[in-house]
Amino acid sequence: MKTTPVIFGREPALWLALVAVAVKLATAFGLDVTTDQQAVINAVAAALVGVIVAFLVHDGISAAILGLVQAGVALAVGFGLDWSADQQAVVLSLASALVAMWTRTQVTAKVPAAPAAAGSVSG
């Protein structure tokens, strides 16, 4: 049975709830962000937690990193970065290429066992 990974002794969902409440609290006491910006902040937090969980369970790290980059670009655009869709696509393409280069150094293709030579005796 698999257990849920923990971050600093707490489940990831609890950290995300804390971020969401902290953002709402900050806006209630004067932080000037729109509801759309709050949503993007929470999305970036979720993507970051996804990367951490993927790292902890050693599964899907590449996809999680790309999701985090995509969320980061959305956050930057949500806060006023003036990038066209083409510019965003180029940045995401670069991120994909960099992750692929890193993944290539971490993965080894399975090689089938060499067939036994005819007439060889094992033992």
VEXKOLMI-167836 format. One line per 10 residues: number of its first residue (from 1); their letters; for each residue x, y, z of N, C-alpha, C. Coordinates in nm, 4 decimals, padded with zeros to 6 digits, always signed. Last residue first. Layout:
N
NUM = a = X Y Z X Y Z X Y Z; ...
This chain:
123
123 = gsvsgaaapa = +02.7316 -02.2869 -01.6688 +02.7533 -02.3611 -01.5465 +02.8696 -02.3160 -01.4807; +02.6470 -02.3595 -02.0037 +02.6421 -02.2713 -01.8882 +02.6737 -02.3516 -01.7638; +02.8096 -02.3965 -02.2993 +02.7590 -02.4688 -02.1842 +02.7602 -02.3727 -02.0670; +02.7358 -02.3333 -02.6397 +02.7976 -02.2954 -02.5145 +02.7312 -02.3698 -02.3991; +02.6123 -02.3938 -02.8756 +02.7091 -02.4895 -02.8266 +02.7748 -02.4499 -02.6954; +02.5680 -02.0601 -02.9707 +02.5373 -02.2014 -02.9978 +02.6496 -02.2906 -02.9435; +02.5439 -01.8154 -02.7150 +02.6125 -01.8690 -02.8329 +02.5790 -02.0170 -02.8485; +02.2429 -01.6566 -02.6172 +02.3534 -01.7485 -02.5846 +02.4129 -01.8023 -02.7129; +02.1785 -01.3149 -02.6977 +02.1440 -01.4575 -02.7086 +02.2678 -01.5417 -02.6782; +02.1888 -01.0585 -02.4515 +02.2471 -01.1169 -02.5725 +02.2110 -01.2649 -02.5786
113 = apvkatvqtr = +01.8928 -00.9044 -02.3336 +02.0084 -00.9893 -02.3083 +02.0573 -01.0482 -02.4398; +01.8050 -00.5745 -02.4493 +01.7746 -00.7164 -02.4304 +01.9042 -00.7965 -02.4086; +01.8272 -00.2879 -02.2617 +01.8903 -00.3617 -02.3705 +01.8597 -00.5085 -02.3477; +01.6531 +00.0041 -02.1898 +01.6718 -00.1370 -02.1596 +01.7283 -00.2058 -02.2825; +01.8195 +00.3173 -02.1663 +01.7298 +00.2270 -02.2386 +01.7589 +00.0834 -02.1986; +01.8289 +00.5239 -01.8931 +01.9041 +00.4267 -01.9718 +01.8048 +00.3327 -02.0377; +01.8195 +00.8613 -01.7920 +01.7465 +00.7421 -01.8348 +01.8372 +00.6537 -01.9184; +01.9540 +01.0935 -01.7430 +01.9031 +01.0195 -01.6279 +01.8425 +00.8839 -01.6637; +02.0142 +01.2302 -01.9685 +02.1273 +01.1895 -01.8847 +02.0836 +01.1019 -01.7683; +01.7619 +01.2850 -02.0665 +01.8484 +01.1956 -02.1441 +01.9663 +01.1470 -02.0599
103 = twmavlasal = +01.6706 +01.4804 -01.8946 +01.6142 +01.3452 -01.8858 +01.7042 +01.2456 -01.9562; +01.8098 +01.7036 -01.9870 +01.8378 +01.6508 -01.8535 +01.7896 +01.5067 -01.8424; +01.6919 +01.7331 -02.2385 +01.8370 +01.7145 -02.2288 +01.8748 +01.6562 -02.0925; +01.4259 +01.7728 -02.1622 +01.4616 +01.6546 -02.2418 +01.6114 +01.6282 -02.2353; +01.4484 +02.0177 -02.0337 +01.4067 +01.9005 -01.9559 +01.4429 +01.7727 -02.0311; +01.5203 +02.1738 -02.2567 +01.6112 +02.1613 -02.1427 +01.5762 +02.0395 -02.0569; +01.2906 +02.1479 -02.4172 +01.4208 +02.1022 -02.4666 +01.5194 +02.0825 -02.3520; +01.0981 +02.2671 -02.2514 +01.0848 +02.1263 -02.2923 +01.2179 +02.0697 -02.3395; +01.1966 +02.5288 -02.2419 +01.1878 +02.4501 -02.1185 +01.1771 +02.3013 -02.1508; +01.1617 +02.5960 -02.5117 +01.2956 +02.5920 -02.4541 +01.2965 +02.5086 -02.3263
93 = slvvaqqdas = +00.8828 +02.5879 -02.5196 +00.9608 +02.4967 -02.6044 +01.1034 +02.4835 -02.5525; +00.8210 +02.7970 -02.3483 +00.7819 +02.6614 -02.3104 +00.8555 +02.5571 -02.3938; +00.9233 +03.0068 -02.5057 +00.9779 +02.9814 -02.3722 +00.9439 +02.8399 -02.3268; +00.7547 +02.9848 -02.7291 +00.8992 +02.9680 -02.7452 +00.9644 +02.9373 -02.6095; +00.5054 +03.0420 -02.6169 +00.5295 +02.9096 -02.6752 +00.6786 +02.8830 -02.6910; +00.5392 +03.3089 -02.5488 +00.5162 +03.2106 -02.4437 +00.5465 +03.0699 -02.4948; +00.5607 +03.4169 -02.8055 +00.6734 +03.4270 -02.7127 +00.6597 +03.3254 -02.5988; +00.3031 +03.3596 -02.9041 +00.4218 +03.3029 -02.9691 +00.5432 +03.3071 -02.8762; +00.1413 +03.5130 -02.7404 +00.1284 +03.3670 -02.7333 +00.2496 +03.2994 -02.7966; +00.3497 +03.7793 -02.6112 +00.2501 +03.7244 -02.7027 +00.2419 +03.5732 -02.6822
83 = wdlgfgvala = +00.3845 +03.9355 -02.2977 +00.4359 +03.8389 -02.3955 +00.3216 +03.7907 -02.4826; +00.4112 +04.1355 -02.0703 +00.3484 +04.1542 -02.2006 +00.4143 +04.0641 -02.3043; +00.3227 +04.0774 -01.7433 +00.4259 +04.0534 -01.8437 +00.3600 +04.0552 -01.9811; +00.1144 +04.1039 -01.5531 +00.1460 +04.2145 -01.6430 +00.2585 +04.1935 -01.7425; +00.0402 +03.8919 -01.4022 +00.0845 +04.0106 -01.3301 +00.1401 +04.1178 -01.4223; -00.0142 +03.7009 -01.5918 -00.1241 +03.7484 -01.5076 -00.0889 +03.8738 -01.4297; +00.2425 +03.6502 -01.6821 +00.1484 +03.7185 -01.7719 +00.0318 +03.7761 -01.6915; +00.3382 +03.5159 -01.4539 +00.4037 +03.6376 -01.5013 +00.3111 +03.7178 -01.5923; +00.1618 +03.2964 -01.4459 +00.1683 +03.3902 -01.3347 +00.2282 +03.5235 -01.3799; +00.2250 +03.1689 -01.6850 +00.0890 +03.2207 -01.6652 +00.0859 +03.3223 -01.5520
73 = vgaqvlglia = +00.4875 +03.0979 -01.6236 +00.4631 +03.1905 -01.7351 +00.3239 +03.2516 -01.7206; +00.4319 +02.9179 -01.4145 +00.5111 +03.0377 -01.3902 +00.4928 +03.1420 -01.4994; +00.2941 +02.7166 -01.5467 +00.2237 +02.7946 -01.4450 +00.2989 +02.9242 -01.4147; +00.5057 +02.6237 -01.7068 +00.3847 +02.6766 -01.7696 +00.3066 +02.7627 -01.6701; +00.6772 +02.5339 -01.5064 +00.7207 +02.6413 -01.5970 +00.5989 +02.7062 -01.6626; +00.5171 +02.3308 -01.3966 +00.5575 +02.4441 -01.3139 +00.6023 +02.5618 -01.4010; +00.5015 +02.1553 -01.6113 +00.3797 +02.2163 -01.5584 +00.4095 +02.3384 -01.4742; +00.7692 +02.0796 -01.6265 +00.7094 +02.1540 -01.7383 +00.5795 +02.2217 -01.6956; +00.7860 +01.9422 -01.3835 +00.8684 +02.0614 -01.4063 +00.8098 +02.1448 -01.5198; +00.6105 +01.7302 -01.4301 +00.5821 +01.8248 -01.3228 +00.6610 +01.9538 -01.3408
63 = asigdhvlfa = +00.7399 +01.5940 -01.6345 +00.6083 +01.6538 -01.6595 +00.5746 +01.7578 -01.5538; +00.9729 +01.5137 -01.4920 +00.9802 +01.5981 -01.6128 +00.8479 +01.6679 -01.6399; +00.8796 +01.3471 -01.2860 +00.9433 +01.4745 -01.2543 +00.9443 +01.5675 -01.3758; +00.7510 +01.0981 -01.2697 +00.6921 +01.2074 -01.3456 +00.7540 +01.3431 -01.3211; +00.8731 +00.9965 -00.9620 +00.7860 +00.9617 -01.0736 +00.7330 +01.0888 -01.1407; +00.9746 +00.9949 -00.6957 +01.0576 +00.9569 -00.8111 +00.9737 +00.9167 -00.9318; +00.8483 +01.0988 -00.4842 +00.8090 +00.9623 -00.5222 +00.8836 +00.9129 -00.6458; +00.9715 +01.3490 -00.4651 +00.9694 +01.2604 -00.3492 +00.9367 +01.1162 -00.3865; +00.9221 +01.4581 -00.7181 +01.0596 +01.4336 -00.6750 +01.0629 +01.3333 -00.5597; +00.6456 +01.4804 -00.7086 +00.7074 +01.3969 -00.8127 +00.8510 +01.3628 -00.7751
53 = vivgvlaaav = +00.6231 +01.6641 -00.4971 +00.5708 +01.5281 -00.4813 +00.6337 +01.4349 -00.5844; +00.7431 +01.8883 -00.6200 +00.7984 +01.8333 -00.4956 +00.7518 +01.6887 -00.4764; +00.5718 +01.9299 -00.8377 +00.7148 +01.9009 -00.8601 +00.7753 +01.8352 -00.7364; +00.3335 +01.9866 -00.6980 +00.3411 +01.8720 -00.7892 +00.4848 +01.8317 -00.8179; +00.4022 +02.2230 -00.5754 +00.3809 +02.1053 -00.4907 +00.3850 +01.9795 -00.5762; +00.4072 +02.3768 -00.8110 +00.5285 +02.3600 -00.7304 +00.5162 +02.2387 -00.6386; +00.1386 +02.3650 -00.8867 +00.2411 +02.3098 -00.9760 +00.3714 +02.2861 -00.9003; +00.0216 +02.4965 -00.6703 -00.0131 +02.3570 -00.6976 +00.0910 +02.2913 -00.7875; +00.1357 +02.7498 -00.7031 +00.1615 +02.6737 -00.5803 +00.1316 +02.5254 -00.6017; +00.0196 +02.8160 -00.9477 +00.1650 +02.8012 -00.9394 +00.2020 +02.7223 -00.8142
43 = anivaqqdtt = -00.2465 +02.8306 -00.8641 -00.2072 +02.7331 -00.9663 -00.0569 +02.7096 -00.9643; -00.2375 +03.0442 -00.6855 -00.2709 +02.9112 -00.6352 -00.2336 +02.8017 -00.7347; -00.1786 +03.2449 -00.8709 -00.0867 +03.2175 -00.7600 -00.1116 +03.0777 -00.7048; -00.4102 +03.2337 -01.0257 -00.2825 +03.1964 -01.0868 -00.1781 +03.1676 -00.9780; -00.5987 +03.3250 -00.8413 -00.6125 +03.1912 -00.8987 -00.4805 +03.1440 -00.9590; -00.5063 +03.5837 -00.7997 -00.5094 +03.4892 -00.6882 -00.5166 +03.3458 -00.7393; -00.5538 +03.6875 -01.0530 -00.4159 +03.6743 -01.0062 -00.4074 +03.5795 -00.8870; -00.8341 +03.6848 -01.0480 -00.7617 +03.6055 -01.1487 -00.6165 +03.5846 -01.1059; -00.8843 +03.8655 -00.8459 -00.9216 +03.7255 -00.8234 -00.8532 +03.6350 -00.9258; -00.5939 +04.0820 -00.8146 -00.7285 +04.0486 -00.8603 -00.7595 +03.9031 -00.8286
33 = vdlgfatalk = -00.4266 +04.2388 -00.5441 -00.4273 +04.1418 -00.6535 -00.5720 +04.1093 -00.6878; -00.2861 +04.4119 -00.3206 -00.3692 +04.4481 -00.4359 -00.3511 +04.3480 -00.5493; -00.3167 +04.3577 +00.0167 -00.2427 +04.3168 -00.1025 -00.3333 +04.3362 -00.2230; -00.4945 +04.4228 +00.2347 -00.4328 +04.5266 +00.1537 -00.3508 +04.4848 +00.0333; -00.6149 +04.2201 +00.3762 -00.5444 +04.3230 +00.4520 -00.4585 +04.4131 +00.3640; -00.7168 +04.0519 +00.1870 -00.8118 +04.1136 +00.2796 -00.7478 +04.2279 +00.3569; -00.4840 +03.9600 +00.0721 -00.5688 +04.0522 -00.0050 -00.6708 +04.1205 +00.0848; -00.3924 +03.7953 +00.2807 -00.3116 +03.9088 +00.2362 -00.3951 +04.0092 +00.1577; -00.5976 +03.6045 +00.2886 -00.5721 +03.6897 +00.4047 -00.4945 +03.8148 +00.3642; -00.5632 +03.4844 +00.0380 -00.6893 +03.5529 +00.0697 -00.6717 +03.6478 +00.1880
23 = vavavlalwl = -00.3067 +03.3790 +00.0755 -00.3305 +03.4768 -00.0319 -00.4588 +03.5545 -00.0035; -00.3567 +03.2030 +00.2876 -00.2609 +03.3126 +00.3053 -00.2806 +03.4206 +00.1984; -00.5314 +03.0212 +00.1674 -00.5802 +03.1052 +00.2767 -00.4873 +03.2243 +00.2980; -00.3556 +02.9071 -00.0218 -00.4800 +02.9711 -00.0646 -00.5332 +03.0658 +00.0430; -00.1556 +02.8013 +00.1465 -00.1225 +02.9054 +00.0487 -00.2487 +02.9812 +00.0073; -00.3088 +02.6099 +00.2878 -00.2434 +02.7194 +00.3590 -00.2084 +02.8338 +00.2640; -00.3779 +02.4373 +00.0810 -00.4836 +02.5100 +00.1519 -00.4249 +02.6290 +00.2268; -00.1238 +02.3396 +00.0217 -00.1963 +02.4179 -00.0791 -00.3097 +02.4974 -00.0154; -00.0662 +02.2029 +00.2573 +00.0180 +02.3163 +00.2178 -00.0539 +02.4032 +00.1157; -00.2629 +02.0046 +00.2435 -00.2655 +02.1005 +00.3538 -00.1812 +02.2237 +00.3217
13 = apergfivpt = -00.1844 +01.8575 +00.0222 -00.3111 +01.9316 +00.0169 -00.3209 +02.0349 +00.1287; +00.0561 +01.7282 +00.1095 +00.0595 +01.8391 +00.0125 -00.0693 +01.9215 +00.0082; +00.0696 +01.6732 +00.4646 +00.0285 +01.6317 +00.3311 +00.0272 +01.7520 +00.2368; +00.3687 +01.7311 +00.6612 +00.2274 +01.7553 +00.6291 +00.1973 +01.7080 +00.4877; +00.6421 +01.7139 +00.7033 +00.5515 +01.6487 +00.7973 +00.4036 +01.6677 +00.7707; +00.7579 +01.8432 +00.4831 +00.7759 +01.8975 +00.6181 +00.6702 +01.8435 +00.7142; +00.5385 +01.6698 +00.2998 +00.6329 +01.7796 +00.2848 +00.6409 +01.8477 +00.4210; +00.4791 +01.3268 +00.2187 +00.4610 +01.4426 +00.3057 +00.5716 +01.5442 +00.2798; +00.2921 +01.1083 +00.0050 +00.4171 +01.1728 +00.0445 +00.3873 +01.2956 +00.1303; +00.0715 +00.8579 +00.1117 +00.0832 +00.9919 +00.0546 +00.2153 +01.0531 +00.0991
3 = tkm = +00.1711 +00.5193 +00.0510 +00.1281 +00.6263 +00.1398 +00.1463 +00.7594 +00.0689; +00.0602 +00.2162 -00.0945 +00.1370 +00.3398 -00.1033 +00.0809 +00.4414 -00.0047; +00.0832 -00.1178 +00.0000 +00.0000 +00.0000 +00.0000 +00.0883 +00.1251 +00.0000
